[in-house]
Amino acid sequence: MGRHSSSTLPVSPLAALIGIATLTWMAVVMTTPAELATDRQALRGLREARNGTREMEKLRKAMAQLHEGIDAAAQRPAAPAAPPPPPAAAAAPAATRWRDAAASKPGVVACVPRARAAPPPLEAPASTATCEFAAGLDVAGQDLRGGPALVGATEATCCEACRADAGCVAAVLSAPGDDPPRACWLKRSAEPAAAKDGVALCRPLPRRTPAPPPPPAVAEVRLRAGAPDAPTDAAELARRRAAIAAAVKHAWQGYRDRAFGRDSVAPVSGRAVGSGFDMAVTLVDSLDTLWIVGLKEEFKEARDFVATEAFGKKLRSPPSSASIFETTIRVLGGLLGAYEVSRDKIFVTRALDIGNVIHGKLDKRSGVCPPSFGARSGGGCPSLAHAGTTQLELIYLARVSGDPKFLKTARLFYDHIKRAARLEPGLYAQCVGASSGKITLGAEADSFYEYLPKVWLLQGGADRRATRTKSAEPLDFEDAWQMYNDALDGMEQRLTSRGDDGLLYLDNLNWRGGSAFSRESAMEHLQCFVPGWVALGAAYQDDPARAARHLALADELATTCFAMYDKQPTKIGPERVKRKRMDLSATDTKEYILRPEAAEGWWYLSILPGLDHMRDKYRAWSWQSFQAIDDLLRAPFGHASMRDVSKPRASASANRLDRMESFWIAETLKYFYLIQEETPSFPLDAYVFNTEAHPFSIHTF
């Protein structure tokens, strides 16, 4: 319910004003007794304003009637001169006349002058209701600034701060327990509003109309191949793909020569590295990329290694310390992706070797997986990302193997998570089942949200939507589609905010349970998968306006991810950006470990309906980023990581980390390559990609 700010006239001055007006009126009545009956209505209005609701509108009406009475009195003939003052006892008749017109009230003393001059006209008081407040309402995102306008604010000071800024349509005053406490956040819109305990929404009066949002202020794009929207011809696209394929071959050759059959290679020193998997993770993770970029001889050599019984034995007995989550997305996913592109049955055989072990480790009631093969489920803090990122692989394994147990187990987790607490409308804590904690679309949560639309698509959701066929079959995962849309709404309402640079950022929340939370301004590189995730479902939305809004949101977030690269002197993006400062002055994690999420988001947007007309922009962003990485991080045995992307380019050789994750070939280089294709090899109405960029076909089986 709305209420006025504390800048409204306080009670005691209001009482004084009404008292003065009452005395003035009584003086008029004494000099014009014949008018008493006609003017009682004005006095009654004043009594109602004083003793009743004190609503300012009633006060103004009563004062207007008072003015009319005073003006009429001033135009009447002057009263005869008053006789000499009688003794005190003789004052009774005048007092009696006054009591006839007055209303009794205990504890009040009235003073009536015996004679007075005609008073000047009284001015009606100006309205002090400059803002209206609604308790318990918050507006996520829509920030005019990168931080609060005031900290330790009151309703009055927050109201004035909003009124002083022409672009402010509303302001939110945070709760005393928020970080920062009692902060006044200026908003460019009052929508979408959502319930949140302890905060208050302020709207200046009269209400203001939101202005169109400013265009994102991205630094001028510097490209060797021209402007980002310049058309790219077939010859140029072929040249780019050849350069990216050469980078794949260089990274693969370093691994093959120095670490073949081991997990990974150190790209600077050439050391073979055991990453805790002991499952040749770089080899398996790279299989479908080798096929896609045309390195068929390299693919065959790797395939023959996978076919050996010695490797099958390793898959059937993974190390107890190996992560089930990472093994699922890299090893199981890599084997299934290799089968998808080649149709070689040996990859199904090996997928069953590791898939049966993974399946056996999942909780049979909740589908939650423990952190490692040697750990037990149910303890500690089960990761939302880990528990929610086996389903796509299990569904596809059930298809290619013909074993339905994998599909049934994939279903368990969604039945479990639907009963968990959440921040409405659709955001969950990082720890499965927790009713408070960190909420993010980044680490420990990201791929849970990513898989919601993908399991629905893999199980034919788009086909049912196209034919208007509804399904109540749990194994069709219709509830995952609804959870996806709820999460989209939660992201829009809770997790987006705009920086001083005009860019749209993703925040994290510290959730205290219920609707209470505080905001943390830190956008991870991992969160750059979100543009593709948002846009992926747009083609299947029933509401065209919702679909258009999601496409615009996806493009804005993709622009922010490009700015993370383009605003660094190296043109390489950092692990995260804190407090919306692209100069990384507030960031303590400035490394780049060859992550794929930015390129992933640009690829999705470049081929999805509704944004494909901007394909050349996304291609140019991707090409610039690939060139920067290949130029600065190419090492003797692959591509190195970077310690600090904010350092000058001249220091690149001393700024390297001797580390090359398997996802460099599996994901990052694959997305760089695919975005430069003339015609997409993997249209998204026919394929879904797992979170490690391994393709699974929707309609083949």
Secondary structure, DSSP 8 states (H G I E B T S, - for coil): -EEE-TTS--HHHHHHHHHHHHHHHHHHHHH-GGGHHHHHHHHHHHHHHHHS---HHHHHHHHHHHHHHHHHHHHS-----------GGGGHHHHHHHHHHS---TT------S----------------EEEEEEEEE-S-BSSSS-SBSS--HHHHHHHHHHSTT-SEEEE--TTSSSTT-EEEES---SEEEEEEEEEEEESS-----------------TT--TTS---HHHHHHHHHHHHHHHHHHHHHHHHHHTTSSEE-TTT--EE--S--S-HHHHHHHHHHHHTT-HHHHHHHHHHHHSHHHHHHHHS--TTSBHHHIIIIIIHHHHHHHHHH--THHHHHHHHHHHHHHHHS-TTT----SBTTS-TTSS--BHHHHTSSHHHHHHHHHHH--THHHHHHHHHHHHHTTS--BTTTB--SBTT-SSEEE-SSTTTHHHHHHHHHHHHHTTHHHHHHTT-----GGG-HHHHHHHHHHHHHIIIIIEEE-TTS-EEE-EEEEEETTEEEEE-EEEGGGGGHHHHHHHTGGG-S-HHHHHHHHHHHHHHHHHHHHHHHTSTTS---SEEETT-TT-TT-S---B----HHHHHHHHHHHSTTTGGGHHHHHHHHHHHHHHHHHHHEETTEE-EES-TTS-GGGGGGGEES---THIIIIIHHHHHHTT-SS-SS-TTTEEE-TT--EEESS--
